[in-house]
Structure formats: C-alpha cells, structure tokens
C-alpha cells in the first residue's frame, strides 16, 4: 500500500508540474515557467518554432505572448509511467489564443501533445526533455460581443495571484 501511495504522489507531482507550465505560459510568469525545468532540460517544439534549453522555450513563448490576447492552455488526458526517479508522460493539450492582424481579431486553436521525460533530483521532479507533437491547428477570424472588448487582464494583475500565493507562483508576488 505504501508503494502505491508513493507512486500516486509522484504522478500527482508530475501532473501539477504540467498544469504549472500551462499557468506560467498563460500568465506570462517566466520564473514560474523556469521552475518546472531542470537546468539541463531540452525542449523540442519543432524546427520552425524552438529547439533548445527548457528554460529558453519559456522565454521564447512568453516573449511572443505580448502580441497574443487571452492565451488559454487546457490539459486533458495525462498518462504517466514511473521508473524509480525517472518518468515519461504524454499530456493532451488544447491551446487557444487570439491576436490582432490587419485590424482583424484572429483566433488560433491548437491540439497538441506534450511528450515529456521527467527526473526526480534531490527530491524534486523536473522536466528534462519535452517534445511537442502538434496534431492540428486552425486560425480563423472572430468577432467579440461588444461587452467583451478589453477584458484581457495583464498577467501581473491577475487576481489568481491573490489566492495562489506560494512563492513558486511568481517572483515578487504576494
């Protein structure tokens, strides 16, 4: 029973790191995004977007997001296989973001999978390799309801930082 509980705790820790990644990207919280990676982590988001250090992909994605409105990463199915202090996972993700181009609001919807390799080092799970498989995406023009315009909240002012206060959720926030 103790082994089963330990495995469940490890799987939950990894699952929360996957969710934390999505939160970091959506809130443009670079320190939080860096926190899920081990220092030697490698990210492969495809030749066209990014291949390099894990922490570097956080910088790249968060650097793109000022041009994007209301990014939303939603995680679905998560499978995790444990092997002692190593693990592999596959997480299905749906990403929706909006951008303005030529006076039009465009929405990009992506279905992808995060194919991850994790390691526990000094008692902490961290990401050592991520490959993203982009299974499909669409871009289309959208029109908002008049009351919706301007509802995007700057990441630093997001009210979730008032209820989720652990230090790892953003340097300098309380």
N, C-alpha and C positions, 0 to 999 in steps of 0.2 A: 504494500500500500504506500509506503514511504517513497519508493521509486516512482510510482505512478504520479504522486503529488509533485515530486520534483520535476518530472517531465512536463506536467501541466503548467507548473510555474515557469519553466523555461519557454514553453510555447507561448504563454501569455506575455512574457517579457519581450519576445521577438515580435509578436503581434502588435504590442504597444509601440514598438520602435517603427514599425511600418506605418501605423497611424500618426506617430510623431513626425515622420518625414512629410506626410501629406499636410499636416498642420503647419509645419515650418514653411513649406512652399506656399501654401495659401495665405499665410500671414506675412510672408517675406521676412521670416525670422532666421537670418543667416546663422547666428550662434546655435540656435536650436537645431537647424539642419545639419550643421557640422557635428553636433553631439551624437548623432546616430552612427557615424562612421568611425572605424579605427583609422589611425593616421596614415596607414599604408593602403587604405581602401582604394579600389579601382571601379570606375563607373563606365559602362558602355551603353550609351544612349543612341548609338548608331553613328556612322561616319559623317552623316550630314549635320548632326547636332553637337555631339560631345563624346569624346573618349579621353579619359584621363583620371586624375585623382578624384576620389569620392567627395572630398570637401570642395574641390573645384567645380563639380557639377552643381552644387548648391549655389555657389557664387554666380555661375552662368545662368541658372534658371531664375534666381531672384533678381539678377540684373536685367532679364527680359521682362519681368512682371510689371515694372512701372508702366509699360505700354499696354498691359492687359488689365481688364477690369473684372472683378469678382471671380478670381480663379477658384475652382472647386474640384478637389480630388476626392473621389468616393471609392473606398475599397470594398470589394465583395469577397469572393471565395479566397481563403488563405489555406494553403497546405504547407505543413512544416514537418520535416523529417530531422530528427535529432540523432547525433552520433557523438556522445560524450560532450566535449566542449566545442563541437562543430555542428552546424545545421545548414540545411538547404530549405529554401521556401519558394513558393510560387504564389503571387497575390494578383488577383484580377483587379484592375483599376479603371474607373471611368473619370475622365477629366473634361471639364467644361470651362472655357474661358471666352471672354469677349474682348474685342479690340475695335478701334475705330480706324477705318481706312477710306480715304477719299470721301469723307463726310457720311459714310455708312457705318452702322454697327454690324460687325460680323461676329458670329459665334463659331468656335471650333470645339467639336466634341470628339474625344479620342477614347477608344477602348484599347487597353494595353495590359501587359502582364509584367510584373517585376519578378525577375528570376534571380534570387539572392543567395549568397553564401555568407554565413554568419560564423563568428567565433566568439567564445567567451574567453576574455583575457583579464586576469587579475579580478575575477568575479563579475565582470561587466560584458554583456553581449554587445557586439558592434558589427557593423556591416563591413565585409572585406571585399566583396565583389557584387556588383549589380549589373545585370544585362536587362535592357528593356526591350520587350517584343511588342511593337506597335501593330496591333491586329487590324485596326481600321480607324479612320477618322473622316470627319466631314466638316466643311466650312460652309456656312450659309448666312444670309443677311437676316437680321431680326429687327423687329420694331417693339419698343417698350411701351407699356402703358404709361401715360403721362405722369402718374404719381410715382413711378419707379425711377425716373431720371434722377441721377445724383445720389443714389442710395449707397454707393460704394463707401466703405469705411476705411480710412487709412490704417494700415496694419498696426502702427504704434498705438492707435486709439481704439483698437478692437476691444469691446467690453469683456471678451472671454479672458483677457489677461487679469481682470479683477477677480475672477472666480477660480482660475487655474494659476496658482501663484508659486508653484515650485520653481526653484532657481533655474532649472534646466529649460524652462519655457521663456527664454529670452533674457539676455543680459540686461541688467539695469531696470527691469520691470518689477513692480511690486503690486 
